[in-house]
Each structure stands twice: as structure tokens, then as C-alpha cells.
Amino acid sequence: MDKANFYCYAAGKESESICSDINGEVSGVDWHLGSLDHKEFTQKINNADLVIIIANLNNFSEASNVEFMVKLAEKLKVPTLVYSLFPIKLISQVNEKRAWLAQLDNISKATVLIVLDGDLLGNCMNKATSLTQHYISEGVDHLSTKLIVAIRAVIDPVIRQDLIGVDFADYRLAFANKGFYQTKEYSYEALNQAEVNNDNWLQAKVIFVTIYLNRKDAIDVYSEVSTSVCNMLKESHARLLITPVIEGRVQNKAVITIIYN
């Protein structure tokens, strides 16, 4: 496929600081960490395949910037992903609460909003996978590592054509379902123990599964893991997209990220 045009924007100073630390860890994305006016933003994203926005949505100012971006992108028919750096909590300022809730409602209706899960680095077994262990050993903090993993789960299957190519049209079709999504990461062993989450996935409308594999025996391992995932979800009616990615930092059997609504 032709090179995808993926753009990533930070919605405020806090987000800019985090993104400036991780942009070298996520390839295939054109990062823009300064503020843009209406005209500049329109020119930049007009031919984009995907616009990624990083924000602390508990910050009223950042939420306002996100609302502007996603509504403009929606008019231009450009798909967007918004990553909320923190769990969304009611802000304390009473005079802004009503406006902030309206912002969140407008954002969730216009985009796919992914809230970084608090236990993304150690679901079920309370241990980081070999992929996140790499970033932590390099001195990357937990929040930045969670963001790297979450973004790569969507970007890598399109950008990196190592094992199987995925066209972004598949994602565009699935992302037609807007609203709040969750993202989680597992080792293969931990995934098989994630019975509580399996119940949640059975209720989901959309499920993205990215399987990171070492090149050794990749085809056989992918076949085993994907079959296991499909068996877990055999009673689900969700739109399911499963893609493999070769990742040399994966030392164990596989690392699986799951994004679902």
C-alpha cells in the first residue's frame, strides 16, 4: 500500500512534554507539538489518513482544543483518535463542569476516544511484558510507556509490513464506531487468564488485536495465538481485526494488545 499519512498533535503543554519524549519511539507518524491555528491545522490534516491527538481531558483548556480539532476533522471526513493520558474524572471547578461535560460528549461523538488503562503495564499477572520492560529499562516512565504501546498497537500493523499488510481502510471502517475505548496489553500466558476481561470483550462492538511476535517461528506462534483469541471471542458479535507485527524486542511467546469498545 502507499505510505499512510498519520499526524500526531498534542493538545496542551502537558501533552507536548510527554510527546516530545516519545516521538522517536513511534515511527511512521508526523508529530506536531506546537499550537496551530484553524487555517494551519486544516491545511495539515486535509489529506491525512489519521489524526492522533494526545490530551489530558481533565484539563478544561486541553479538552477545548481537542473539541475544536475533532469537530474540524469530522467536517473534513478525516478519522481521528484521541488518547486521554489519564482516567477522566469530574473537574472540581463548578463553573466549568457543565461546559466540560458538554465538551466530553461532543468529543466522544466525533472521535474514537481511548483512555489509557491504569493497569496497561501489568494486567492480571502484575508483570510488564517484554515489550514494556524494554522501555522501562531505557528509563521511559510508565505513562509514556503506556502511550507508546497504545499508539503502536494501531500504527504498527499499517506502517510495518513485516508479516502481513493491513490497509488503513480496515481501521477506518471499524473506527466508524465512535466513543470510549479501552486498551490493554498482555503476555500470551496472562491473556489466557483474563477471564473477567473476556466477559467485557464479549459485549464489545469493536475489538482490535495486535500480536507482537519474535521472527523465530512467527507464523506458527501467530496461528496459535490468533486461534486462541478467536476461541475466546467465539460468542462475540464484535467487528474483530487481528494483525501480527514482527518485533525483535519480544523475547517471550507473544505480546498482545487489545483495544475495544
N, C-alpha and C positions, 0 to 999 in steps of 0.2 A: 504494500500500500504506500501511497505518498506520505511524506513526513507530516505528522499531525501538528497543528498549531495550538499548543497549550500555553496559556498565560496564567501567571500566579500573581495575585495582588495581596498586600497587607492592608487591613482596614484602619490601622492606627499605629501609634508609636510603639505600643507594647508588642503588637504583632510584627511590626517591622524589625524589632530587635531579635525576635525569635527566628524569623525567616532569614535574616542576614546570616545567622549561624548555621542554617541547614541547607541553603540553596545549592551548595556544592555536593550535597548527598542525594539530590533528586535530579536526575538527568532528564533531558527532553522537555524541560519547562522553561519558558521565557519569564524570568522573575522581574517584577516591577515593584520596588519597595518605597518609592516616593509618591506623594499625592498627585493626582491628575484631575484636571477639570473635566467638565462634561464633554467638551469637544475632543480633548486628547483621549479620554477613555473610549469614546465612540470610535475614533479612528483606529485605536489599538485593537479593539476586540471585534471589529466589523467582520473580519474573515476568520475568526477563531473557531476551532473545533470545540474547545472547552475553556472556560474561565474558572480558575480556582481562587477562592477568596479565603484568607485566614483572618480570624477575628476573635476578640473577646466580646461575646454578645452580652455580657453583663455590664459592659461599658456603653452608656447611652450614646455617646458620640460615635463609637465604632459601629454600633448597631445602625445608626443613621446612615453612615457611609455604606454599609452593606445593603441596606434597603434601596438606596439610590442605585448601586451597581447592579443588583439582581433585577430590578424593575426595568432598567435601561437595557440590559442584556436580553430580558424577556421580549421586549419590543423588537429587538434586532434578531430574535429567534436563535440566540446563542445559548447553549446549555451552560449552566453554572453549577459548581459545587462549593458549598460554604463549610469550612471546618471551624467549629466552635472549640476554642482552646480549652475551655473549662465547662463543667456541667452548668447548665443555665439555672440561675437562682433569681428569685424576685429581688429587684434592687430596692434599697432602703428609702430612696428619695420619693416621698409620697407624691409630690407634684409631678414627677416624671413617670410614675408607674403606669398610668393608663396609656400614655403615649408609647412607652417602651413595649408594653404588651401588644399594642397595635402594630408596632414595628415587627415584632417576632411573628405575628400572624401573617403579615404581608410577606415577610421573608420566606416562611415555610411554604406559602402558597406558590411562590415564584421559583423556588430552587430546591435542590437536594441539600439538606442541612445535616451534616454529620457531626455529632457530638462525640468528642474523643472519650472513650470509655475509661473510667478510673482504673480498671484492672487490666488494661490492654497489654501490659508487660508481663502478666503472670496469671492468666485465667486458670482456675481450677487447681493447679498444682503449685501456685505461688512461686513459679520459677520463670525467668526470662528464657525465650527461645535463643538458639544460637545466633539468629539474625539480630535481635535486640542486644544480646550480650556483646556483640561486636561494637555497636555504637556506644554502649555504656563503657566498655573498656577503652574507647577512644576519648572518653571524657565528655560525651554528649549527655546533657541532662535528660531526665525521664520525660519531661513534657516535650522537648524537641524530638526525642526518640519516638514517642507515640505519634507525633505529627509526621515524621519521616515514613514510618511504617504505614500509616493510614493513607498518605498520598501515593506512595509507591504501589499500594495494593490496586489502585485504579490505573495509574500511569504505566507501570512496567509491562503489563500484558499487551499494550498497544505499541509502546516505544521499542521494546526489546523483542525482536523476532527470533529468539534462540531456538525455541522448540515448536511453537505453533503461533501463527499470526492471528491476532484478533483485530477486527476493524472497529473503529470507534462507533460506527453505526449501531453495533450491538448494544453499546453502552447508552447511546442516545435514545434508543428505543426503550430500554429499561428505565432510564432516568426520566422518562415522561411521567413516572410516578413520583411526584414531589413530596416534600415533607421531611420529617425527622427520621434519620437513620442512625444505627449504632454500628460500631466497628470493633472487632475482637481479633485476637491473634492467639494461635495455639501451636504447640508441637503436635505431631500425629497422635502420640500417646494421650496427651491432655484432651484432644478433641474427642477421642473415644469415651472419655469420662464426663463429657459436658452434657449430661442428660437434662439438666434444668434448662440450659440454653437451647437444646434441641426442641423442647416444647415451645419456646418462643419462636424459633425459626419456622415451625410448622404453621404458625399463624401469620408469617410474613408474606408480603405481596411480592417483594423483590429480594433476591439473595445473590450477592456476588462472592465467588470463592476464588482466591488466588493461591495457587500452590507453588511454593518456592522449593526447588529441588537442586541437589548437587548433580553435576553432569553424569556421574557414575550411576549406571542403572536407572537413568531418569525416566525412560519410557515405562519400565516395569513398575517403578515406585509410583509414578503418576497414575497408572492404571489402577493400582491397588488403592491409593488414597481417594481418587475420584469415585471409584466404585463404592468405597466405604461411605463417602459423603452422600452419594445418591441413595444408598440404602437408608441412611439416617433421615433423608428427606422424602422418602418414597410416598408418604402420606400428604406431603405438602403440595399445594396448588400454586406455589410461587413461581414467578419468572426467574429461572436459575441460569447463571452464567459462570462456568468453571473454566479457569485458564491456568496453564503451567508457566513458570518462569525459571530459567536456569540462574542460580545464584551461588557463586563459589563460596560465600560465607556460610552457607548452610552446611553444617557438618553432620547433623543427625538425619533421620529418615526424610523428614519434610517439615516445612513451616507453613501453616495455613492461616490466611487472613480471611475473615468473613465480614462482609458489610451487608446489613439487612434493614428492611423497613417492614 
